[in-house]
């Protein structure tokens, strides 16, 4: 009799380790530490799983009140479905996607190719690096514990991350990690961006020799590359995959490649690709950070860092290494032995947090809320923390919330403000309100009703707001995308509020974050933007 399978529930975004589903035992999951789900719409007992390891199937039953989904179809309370390897389970319809995965793969070819339509397909590569292969949705249980036997592409999180593993790649405690474009290769055409699929060449002749020596010294060679052009339709996944296969074949060294296809947690400098390597793609081998390194050309070097050299387009590679605690080298330092160029890190440091006893409000004797009816007008960049202030302090105190994103126009905001004040409620206007023209509309309403009006300036800088917006995107908070144009528009319009506009008091709200999880706090303290 063949060895019984093991079944895992795997987070599509790799936010927790795979959860094992034992044979014929009920496993109840929902809003819990195991899944890292904190959304209160998700019941603590949202779904019940029961795996049948002999038949390689599992029963998924919805026990929570809000809709879950299996393979894109709503489930319904007390309804259940039998699923197989590769099934996609969403704890809430459209959210918190997980996969049901069985390991090992069945030996018969018929069984190994029978897949859910959501799981994709796999095909063995030819027996050499750089050979053509089809994408195979990643099983978190397909942990590397020995040398890779074949070259293969894997798709992660709906294609947001592509992983290439070359035949002969081995787990190692030492990782030599590289950016691709501008670090290992440049264009043949001399253009910044490739003009055709084969518009690339190895940057310097020293590169293959250096990589071969590192590989002989026990390093695993890994490429981490941002390729957002895939999600933007400027290139295709297939084109990038074929390019990487050819690069690997040219270098003739076993390696892995991680490709971030969009603006997600996998895009450098965010840590997603590295975290996925540690969790899924280095076997059970821990990585020795002190003996590993990262090399990239997006290093934040100024103009003329070398004669006639342009400034670097961003600092994403240097910040990526900083986030991970890895030694960092530019290609010139690493491959050519040149001296390091002095650069300055951004003035903004996301790891700097306010003291625990730092006041929320300036001046310290003031308060966010008032015991008397009032109109509180918020001023601040998108992402400065205005909605957080409302949610944590003002709404619990009974304030009526007026917001243009919800109501659609400033006219409706003014009408809602007037109606709430006339009903005897305090009101908080949660808009950006950058200039006197946008603020006076609300001040006049309060003045006519003889209700006091205060102004609260939220946030300390556009850089903090940009960082906050990126953080919200990465943790999956739903909000309208905030473009650089919107941020710069607010900056250009901004005029500091003055008491002469009709306020009884102007207060400043200091940065005092509250994080839902330790993981969120850890992520927030990292550099998340290409440029600061």
C-alpha positions as CSV (number, residue, x, y, z in Angstrom):
1,X,0.0,0.0,0.0
2,X,1.3,3.4,-0.9
3,X,2.2,6.0,1.8
4,X,-0.9,8.0,2.9
5,X,-1.0,11.6,1.8
6,X,-0.8,14.6,4.1
7,X,-3.3,17.5,3.7
8,X,-2.6,21.1,4.3
9,X,-4.6,24.3,4.2
10,X,-2.3,26.9,2.6
11,X,-2.7,30.7,2.8
12,X,-2.6,32.1,-0.8
13,X,-0.7,35.2,0.6
14,X,1.7,33.2,2.8
15,X,0.6,35.0,5.9
16,X,0.9,31.9,8.1
17,X,2.4,28.5,8.0
18,X,0.4,25.7,6.3
19,X,-2.3,24.2,8.6
20,X,-2.3,20.4,8.6
21,X,-5.7,18.7,8.3
22,X,-5.5,15.3,10.0
23,X,-7.2,12.2,8.6
24,X,-11.0,12.1,9.3
25,X,-10.8,14.8,12.0
26,X,-12.8,18.0,12.1
27,X,-10.7,21.1,12.1
28,X,-12.6,24.3,12.8
29,X,-11.0,27.5,11.6
30,X,-12.0,31.2,11.1
31,X,-10.9,34.3,12.9
32,X,-8.0,32.8,14.9
33,X,-4.2,33.0,15.3
34,X,-3.7,30.0,13.0
35,X,-5.2,31.8,10.0
36,X,-4.1,35.4,11.0
37,X,-7.6,36.5,10.1
38,X,-8.8,39.4,12.4
39,X,-11.8,40.6,10.4
40,X,-14.8,40.4,12.7
41,X,-17.1,39.5,9.8
42,X,-15.4,36.2,9.8
43,X,-16.7,33.9,12.6
44,X,-14.2,32.1,14.9
45,X,-15.9,29.0,13.7
46,X,-16.4,30.0,10.0
47,X,-15.4,26.8,8.3
48,X,-15.0,23.1,9.3
49,X,-12.6,21.0,7.4
50,X,-12.4,17.2,7.3
51,X,-9.7,15.5,5.3
52,X,-9.9,12.0,3.8
53,X,-6.2,11.2,3.2
54,X,-6.9,7.9,1.6
55,X,-9.1,9.3,-1.1
56,X,-7.2,12.6,-1.2
57,X,-10.3,14.7,-0.7
58,X,-11.7,17.0,2.0
59,X,-15.1,18.2,3.1
60,X,-15.5,22.0,3.6
61,X,-18.5,23.1,5.6
62,X,-19.6,26.6,6.3
63,X,-20.6,27.1,10.0
64,X,-20.3,30.9,10.2
65,X,-23.1,33.3,9.3
66,X,-21.4,35.2,6.5
67,X,-20.8,33.7,3.0
68,X,-17.7,31.6,2.3
69,X,-16.8,30.3,-1.1
70,X,-15.2,27.2,-2.7
71,X,-13.7,27.4,-6.1
72,X,-15.4,30.8,-6.7
73,X,-18.9,29.5,-5.8
74,X,-20.7,30.8,-2.6
75,X,-21.1,28.0,0.0
76,X,-23.9,29.0,2.5
77,X,-24.4,28.3,6.2
78,X,-24.4,24.6,7.1
79,X,-23.7,23.7,3.4
80,X,-20.7,21.6,2.6
81,X,-18.7,20.6,-0.5
82,X,-16.2,17.8,-1.2
83,X,-13.0,19.2,-2.6
84,X,-9.7,17.9,-4.0
85,X,-6.1,18.9,-4.3
86,X,-5.8,22.5,-5.5
87,X,-9.3,23.7,-4.4
88,X,-9.6,27.4,-3.6
89,X,-11.4,28.2,-0.4
90,X,-12.3,31.8,0.6
91,X,-13.2,32.2,4.3
92,X,-15.3,35.2,3.2
93,X,-16.6,35.5,-0.3
94,X,-13.8,37.1,-2.3
95,X,-11.4,37.4,0.7
96,X,-8.9,35.4,2.7
97,X,-8.1,32.8,0.0
98,X,-6.6,29.5,0.9
99,X,-5.8,26.3,-1.0
100,X,-6.4,22.7,-0.1
101,X,-3.2,20.8,-0.9
102,X,-2.2,17.1,-0.7
103,X,1.3,15.8,-0.6
104,X,3.0,13.7,-1.9
105,X,1.7,13.8,-5.5
106,X,0.2,10.4,-6.6
107,X,2.6,8.4,-8.7
108,X,0.3,7.5,-11.6
109,X,0.5,10.1,-14.4
110,X,-3.3,10.1,-14.8
111,X,-3.7,11.1,-11.1
112,X,-1.0,13.6,-11.2
113,X,-2.6,15.6,-14.1
114,X,-6.1,15.5,-12.8
115,X,-6.4,18.9,-11.2
116,X,-9.0,21.5,-10.2
117,X,-9.4,24.2,-12.8
118,X,-8.2,26.6,-10.2
119,X,-4.9,24.9,-9.6
120,X,-3.2,25.1,-13.0
121,X,-1.1,22.3,-14.6
122,X,2.5,21.2,-14.4
123,X,4.8,19.6,-16.9
124,X,8.3,18.2,-16.3
125,X,11.0,20.4,-17.9
126,X,13.7,19.1,-20.1
127,X,16.7,17.9,-18.1
128,X,18.7,21.1,-18.1
129,X,18.5,24.6,-16.8
130,X,16.6,27.1,-18.9
131,X,14.3,24.5,-20.5
132,X,10.7,25.4,-21.4
133,X,8.1,24.5,-18.8
134,X,4.5,25.3,-17.9
135,X,3.3,27.0,-14.8
136,X,2.3,24.9,-11.8
137,X,0.4,26.4,-8.9
138,X,2.6,26.1,-5.9
139,X,1.8,23.7,-3.2
140,X,3.1,25.0,0.1
141,X,3.7,21.4,1.1
142,X,6.1,20.8,-1.8
143,X,9.0,21.7,0.5
144,X,12.5,21.3,-0.9
145,X,14.4,18.9,1.2
146,X,17.0,17.8,-1.5
147,X,18.4,18.9,-4.9
148,X,15.7,19.9,-7.3
149,X,15.2,17.1,-9.9
150,X,13.7,19.2,-12.7
151,X,13.3,22.7,-13.8
152,X,9.9,24.2,-13.3
153,X,7.8,27.4,-13.0
154,X,5.3,27.8,-10.2
155,X,2.6,30.4,-9.9
156,X,1.8,31.8,-6.4
157,X,-1.2,33.9,-5.2
158,X,-3.0,34.0,-8.5
159,X,0.2,34.8,-10.5
160,X,1.2,37.7,-8.3
161,X,4.5,35.8,-7.8
162,X,6.2,33.5,-10.2
163,X,8.9,31.2,-9.0
164,X,11.5,29.4,-11.2
165,X,13.5,26.5,-9.8
166,X,16.3,25.2,-12.0
167,X,17.3,21.6,-11.9
168,X,20.1,21.0,-9.5
169,X,19.2,23.9,-7.1
170,X,19.9,22.9,-3.5
171,X,18.8,24.4,-0.2
172,X,21.6,26.3,1.6
173,X,22.1,28.3,4.7
174,X,24.0,30.8,2.5
175,X,22.1,32.8,-0.1
176,X,23.6,35.0,-2.8
177,X,20.7,37.1,-4.0
178,X,20.6,39.4,-7.0
179,X,18.4,41.8,-8.8
180,X,18.2,41.0,-12.5
181,X,17.9,44.0,-14.8
182,X,20.9,46.3,-14.5
183,X,22.6,43.9,-12.1
184,X,23.1,40.6,-14.0
185,X,22.0,41.8,-17.5
186,X,21.5,45.0,-19.5
187,X,19.9,45.7,-22.9
188,X,21.8,45.0,-26.1
189,X,20.1,48.0,-27.6
190,X,21.4,50.4,-25.0
191,X,17.9,51.5,-24.1
192,X,16.7,51.6,-20.5
193,X,13.9,49.2,-21.2
194,X,14.2,46.2,-23.6
195,X,12.9,46.8,-27.1
196,X,12.2,43.1,-27.9
197,X,12.2,39.8,-26.0
198,X,15.9,39.0,-26.6
199,X,17.2,42.5,-26.0
200,X,19.5,41.5,-23.2
201,X,23.1,40.5,-22.5
202,X,25.1,39.6,-19.5
203,X,26.3,42.8,-17.9
204,X,30.0,41.9,-17.5
205,X,32.2,38.9,-18.3
206,X,33.1,38.7,-14.6
207,X,29.6,37.7,-13.6
208,X,29.5,34.0,-14.6
209,X,32.9,33.3,-12.9
210,X,31.8,35.1,-9.7
211,X,28.5,33.2,-9.6
212,X,30.2,29.8,-10.3
213,X,32.6,30.4,-7.4
214,X,29.9,31.3,-5.0
215,X,27.9,28.2,-6.0
216,X,31.0,26.0,-5.4
217,X,31.4,27.7,-2.0
218,X,28.0,26.5,-1.0
219,X,25.8,29.5,-1.8
220,X,22.4,29.2,-3.4
221,X,22.1,31.7,-6.2
222,X,18.7,33.5,-6.2
223,X,17.2,36.2,-8.4
224,X,14.6,38.6,-7.0
225,X,13.1,40.8,-9.8
226,X,10.3,43.3,-9.9
227,X,8.3,43.0,-13.2
228,X,5.2,45.1,-12.7
229,X,5.0,45.4,-16.5
230,X,3.3,42.0,-16.4
231,X,0.3,43.3,-14.4
232,X,0.2,46.5,-16.4
233,X,0.0,44.7,-19.7
234,X,3.4,46.0,-21.0
235,X,4.8,42.5,-21.2
236,X,3.7,39.0,-20.6
237,X,4.5,36.4,-18.0
238,X,5.5,34.0,-20.7
239,X,8.0,36.5,-22.2
240,X,9.6,37.1,-18.8
241,X,9.7,33.4,-18.0
242,X,11.4,32.6,-21.3
243,X,13.9,35.4,-20.8
244,X,14.9,34.1,-17.3
245,X,15.2,30.5,-18.6
246,X,17.6,31.8,-21.2
247,X,19.6,33.8,-18.7
248,X,19.9,30.8,-16.4
249,X,21.0,28.6,-19.3
250,X,23.6,31.2,-20.4
251,X,25.0,31.4,-16.9
252,X,24.8,27.6,-16.6
253,X,24.4,27.7,-12.8
254,X,21.5,26.1,-10.8
255,X,19.5,28.9,-9.3
256,X,16.0,30.1,-8.3
257,X,14.2,33.2,-9.6
258,X,11.4,35.0,-7.9
259,X,9.3,37.4,-10.1
260,X,7.0,40.0,-8.6
261,X,4.4,40.7,-11.3
262,X,2.6,43.7,-9.7
263,X,2.5,46.2,-6.9
264,X,1.9,43.7,-4.1
265,X,3.7,42.4,-0.9
266,X,6.1,40.6,-3.3
267,X,7.4,43.8,-4.9
268,X,10.7,45.0,-3.5
269,X,11.5,46.6,-1.2
270,X,8.6,44.8,0.6
271,X,9.8,41.5,2.0
272,X,7.3,39.1,0.4
273,X,9.7,37.4,-2.0
274,X,12.3,36.8,0.6
275,X,9.8,35.6,3.1
276,X,8.4,33.1,0.6
277,X,11.9,31.8,0.0
278,X,12.4,31.2,3.7
279,X,9.0,29.6,4.2
280,X,8.7,27.5,1.1
281,X,11.8,27.4,-1.1
282,X,14.8,26.5,1.1
283,X,13.7,23.1,2.4
284,X,14.0,22.9,6.1
285,X,17.3,24.7,5.9
286,X,17.5,28.0,7.9
287,X,19.2,30.9,6.2
288,X,22.3,32.4,7.9
289,X,21.6,36.2,7.4
290,X,25.2,37.1,8.4
291,X,26.7,34.9,5.6
292,X,24.1,35.9,3.0
293,X,23.8,39.1,0.9
294,X,21.8,40.9,-1.7
295,X,23.2,42.8,-4.8
296,X,21.2,45.3,-6.9
297,X,21.6,48.5,-8.9
298,X,18.6,50.4,-7.4
299,X,20.8,51.8,-4.7
300,X,19.9,55.4,-4.3
301,X,23.2,56.7,-5.6
302,X,23.2,60.4,-6.5
303,X,24.0,61.9,-9.9
304,X,27.6,61.6,-10.9
305,X,28.3,58.9,-8.3
306,X,30.8,58.0,-10.9
307,X,31.9,60.2,-13.8
308,X,28.9,60.9,-16.1
309,X,26.7,58.4,-14.3
310,X,23.0,59.3,-13.8
311,X,21.4,59.0,-10.4
312,X,19.8,55.6,-9.6
313,X,16.1,55.4,-10.5
314,X,15.2,54.3,-7.0
315,X,16.6,52.9,-3.7
316,X,14.4,49.7,-3.8
317,X,17.3,47.2,-3.8
318,X,19.2,48.9,-1.0
319,X,16.0,49.3,1.1
320,X,15.1,45.6,0.4
321,X,18.4,44.5,1.9
322,X,17.9,46.9,4.8
323,X,14.5,45.5,5.5
324,X,15.9,41.9,5.6
325,X,19.1,42.7,7.5
326,X,21.2,41.5,4.6
327,X,24.6,42.9,3.6
328,X,24.1,45.0,0.4
329,X,26.4,45.5,-2.6
330,X,26.0,47.3,-5.9
331,X,27.0,45.4,-9.0
332,X,30.1,47.5,-9.3
333,X,31.2,46.7,-5.7
334,X,30.3,43.0,-5.9
335,X,31.5,42.0,-9.4
336,X,34.2,44.6,-10.1
337,X,35.6,45.3,-6.6
338,X,34.9,49.0,-6.7
339,X,34.7,51.0,-3.5
340,X,31.3,51.7,-2.0
341,X,29.7,55.0,-2.9
342,X,28.5,57.1,0.0
343,X,24.7,57.4,0.0
344,X,22.2,58.7,2.5
345,X,19.2,56.7,3.6
346,X,15.9,58.5,3.5
347,X,15.2,61.0,6.3
348,X,12.0,59.1,7.0
349,X,12.6,56.0,9.0
350,X,9.5,53.8,9.4
351,X,11.0,51.9,12.3
352,X,11.0,55.0,14.5
353,X,7.9,54.9,16.7
354,X,6.7,57.5,19.2
355,X,7.3,57.0,22.9
356,X,4.5,55.1,24.6
357,X,3.8,58.2,26.8
358,X,3.9,60.7,23.9
359,X,0.8,62.8,23.8
360,X,-1.8,62.1,21.0
361,X,-2.8,65.8,20.9
362,X,-0.9,69.1,20.8
363,X,-1.3,71.1,22.8
364,X,-1.3,68.3,25.4
365,X,-4.0,69.9,27.6
366,X,-6.4,69.6,24.7
367,X,-8.6,66.6,23.8
368,X,-9.6,64.9,20.6
369,X,-13.3,64.9,21.7
370,X,-15.4,67.5,23.4
371,X,-18.2,66.9,26.0
372,X,-20.1,69.7,24.3
373,X,-21.7,69.6,20.8
374,X,-19.2,70.8,18.2
375,X,-18.0,70.5,14.6
376,X,-14.5,69.0,14.3
377,X,-13.0,69.7,10.9
378,X,-10.1,67.3,10.0
379,X,-7.2,68.4,7.7
380,X,-4.6,66.1,6.3
381,X,-3.2,64.1,3.4
382,X,-5.0,61.0,2.2
383,X,-3.5,58.3,4.4
384,X,-2.5,60.6,7.2
385,X,-4.7,58.8,9.7
386,X,-7.9,60.8,9.7
387,X,-10.2,57.8,9.3
388,X,-8.2,55.9,12.0
389,X,-8.8,58.9,14.3
390,X,-12.5,58.8,13.6
391,X,-12.8,55.0,14.0
392,X,-10.7,54.8,17.3
393,X,-11.8,58.0,19.1
394,X,-14.6,60.1,17.5
395,X,-17.2,57.5,16.4
396,X,-17.1,55.7,19.8
397,X,-17.7,59.1,21.4
398,X,-20.9,59.6,19.4
399,X,-19.7,61.9,16.6
400,X,-21.6,61.8,13.3
401,X,-19.1,60.9,10.5
402,X,-19.2,63.0,7.3
403,X,-16.9,61.8,4.5
404,X,-16.8,62.7,0.8
405,X,-15.7,59.3,-0.3
406,X,-18.9,57.9,1.1
407,X,-21.3,60.8,0.1
408,X,-19.8,61.6,-3.2
409,X,-19.7,65.5,-3.2
410,X,-18.9,68.4,-1.0
411,X,-22.4,69.6,-1.3
412,X,-23.8,66.4,0.2
413,X,-21.2,66.6,2.9
414,X,-22.3,70.2,3.8
415,X,-26.0,69.0,3.9
416,X,-25.2,66.0,6.1
417,X,-23.2,68.2,8.4
418,X,-26.1,70.7,8.8
419,X,-28.6,67.9,9.4
420,X,-26.5,66.2,12.1
421,X,-25.8,69.5,13.9
422,X,-29.5,70.4,13.8
423,X,-30.3,67.0,15.3
424,X,-28.0,67.9,18.3
425,X,-25.1,65.7,17.3
426,X,-21.4,66.5,17.2
427,X,-19.9,66.1,13.7
428,X,-16.5,65.2,12.4
429,X,-15.8,66.1,8.8
430,X,-13.3,63.5,7.5
431,X,-12.0,65.1,4.3
432,X,-8.6,66.4,3.3
433,X,-9.8,70.0,3.5
434,X,-6.4,71.5,2.3
435,X,-7.4,75.1,1.8
436,X,-9.6,77.8,3.4
437,X,-12.1,77.5,0.5
438,X,-12.8,73.9,1.2
439,X,-13.0,74.5,5.0
440,X,-15.2,77.6,5.1
441,X,-18.3,75.8,3.8
442,X,-18.4,73.8,7.0
443,X,-17.3,76.6,9.3
444,X,-20.2,78.7,8.1
445,X,-22.8,76.0,8.8
446,X,-21.6,75.7,12.4
447,X,-21.4,79.5,12.8
448,X,-25.0,80.0,11.6
449,X,-26.2,77.4,14.1
450,X,-24.0,79.0,16.8
451,X,-22.1,75.7,17.4
452,X,-18.4,75.8,18.2
453,X,-16.0,74.6,15.5
454,X,-12.5,73.2,16.0
455,X,-9.8,72.1,13.5
456,X,-7.6,69.1,13.8
457,X,-4.5,68.8,11.6
458,X,-3.7,65.1,11.2
459,X,-0.3,63.7,10.3
460,X,3.2,65.1,10.0
461,X,4.3,64.7,6.4
462,X,3.5,63.6,2.9
463,X,6.1,60.9,3.2
464,X,4.4,59.4,6.2
465,X,1.0,59.5,4.4
466,X,2.5,57.8,1.3
467,X,4.0,55.1,3.5
468,X,0.7,54.6,5.3
469,X,-1.2,54.3,2.0
470,X,1.3,51.6,0.8
471,X,0.9,49.8,4.1
472,X,-2.9,49.8,3.8
473,X,-2.6,48.3,0.4
474,X,-0.2,45.5,1.5
475,X,-2.3,44.4,4.4
476,X,-5.4,44.2,2.2
477,X,-7.5,47.1,3.6
478,X,-10.0,48.1,1.0
479,X,-9.9,51.8,-0.1
480,X,-9.7,53.8,-3.2
481,X,-6.1,53.9,-4.7
482,X,-4.3,57.0,-3.8
483,X,-2.2,58.2,-6.8
484,X,0.9,60.5,-6.6
485,X,-1.2,63.1,-8.5
486,X,-3.7,63.2,-5.7
487,X,-1.0,63.5,-3.0
488,X,0.8,66.3,-4.9
489,X,-2.5,68.1,-5.5
490,X,-3.2,68.2,-1.8
491,X,0.4,69.4,-1.2
492,X,0.1,72.2,-3.8
493,X,-3.3,73.4,-2.4
494,X,-2.4,73.1,1.3
495,X,-2.7,76.2,3.4
496,X,-2.2,76.0,7.1
497,X,-5.5,76.5,9.0
498,X,-5.7,79.8,11.0
499,X,-7.9,80.8,13.9
500,X,-9.1,83.7,11.8
501,X,-11.0,81.1,9.7
502,X,-13.5,80.8,12.6
503,X,-12.1,78.0,14.8
504,X,-12.2,78.1,18.6
505,X,-9.1,75.9,18.7
506,X,-6.7,74.3,16.3
507,X,-5.1,71.1,17.5
508,X,-2.5,68.7,16.0
509,X,-2.9,65.0,16.1
510,X,0.4,63.2,16.5
511,X,1.3,59.9,15.0
512,X,0.2,57.2,17.5
513,X,-0.4,53.9,15.6
514,X,-2.3,50.9,16.8
515,X,-1.6,47.6,15.0
516,X,-4.0,44.7,14.7
517,X,-1.2,42.1,14.8
518,X,2.5,41.9,15.5
519,X,3.0,40.9,11.9
520,X,1.4,44.2,10.8
521,X,3.6,46.2,13.1
522,X,6.7,44.4,11.8
523,X,5.7,45.2,8.2
524,X,4.9,48.8,9.0
525,X,8.4,49.4,10.3
526,X,10.0,48.3,7.0
527,X,10.6,50.5,3.9
528,X,7.7,49.8,1.6
529,X,8.1,52.3,-1.2
530,X,10.6,52.4,-4.1
531,X,11.4,56.0,-3.4
532,X,11.1,58.1,-0.2
